[in-house]
Amino acid sequence: MRSVTHVPRAGMLPDVRGLRIPERTMELLRDLVSTTAGIYFDDSRIDMLTDRLAPLAIDRGFDSMLDYYYLLKYDAGAVEEWPRVMDTLSVQETYFWRETDQLKALAAAIVPQLIERRQRHIRIWSIPCATGEEPLSIAMALQEAGAFSRATIEIHASDASEAALARAQRGRYGRRSFRQLPDDLREKYFTQVEGKEEWIVQPSLWSRVTSWSRVNLVNEREIAALAACDIIFCRNLFIYFSPSTVKTVAMMLARYLHSPGYLCVGAAESLLRAGAGFDLQELGGAYVYVKP
């Protein structure tokens, strides 16, 4: 985003495309976003927050970012505006068969353990599901292992971004989404659009995902019913949270997750300091947090 260079008035930061940014406004917005959405922008990334939110404020007709803060914090219109903020701030970079060790462990170790305990109804929750590659990968892994013939398995997919969910529900994916998926699985579960580098999910796979929903992970009221499940995939989201938010969310998930329950996080993430009561275990060649 191009900034307009000029000498700011006292108490003002330089304008962004004509938008005034009173001093400390971005810190207020940063804290509000962290509290409401969980996503935290430290001082080194606060310019990124400005770049992402400025177009929304301008689109609303504001000439000051402080007015946009007041809208999000106090105005009744905040209910309609926060989904736009979530769409703007969400990171939707994902692909099929990402971090396959956990997918293989799910099919080869975790689900079989639950079935061995005579559990015949298994609920799995994928959040954030982004544009749908993760829950569909979960479904593929379980289908390949024959798990659906041995138990009733629900796969629920959620994300905070309405735009991401809309793309997921189209069920159409470009080549980048398949950069890790073996060709034979792509041919088995997807149909290429004639003349295009796009593939459509086959109904047999699509039907394995039970529900799609918009959920804010830091809102306990929204997560309670879905988190009451056996397995949660919550990968590559905690890296965007502050340590205090990670602890809060981890403890909420532990509160609702069934016992025994399994929580898969990203390879770069750790809950060891969250104090949520999970045990880190190696299952089927992958590390998974287990609620005893």
Order of alpha helices (4+ residues) and beta strands (2+ residues): beta-beta-alpha-alpha-alpha-alpha-alpha-alpha-beta-alpha-beta-alpha-beta-alpha-beta-beta-alpha-beta-alpha-beta-alpha-beta-beta-beta
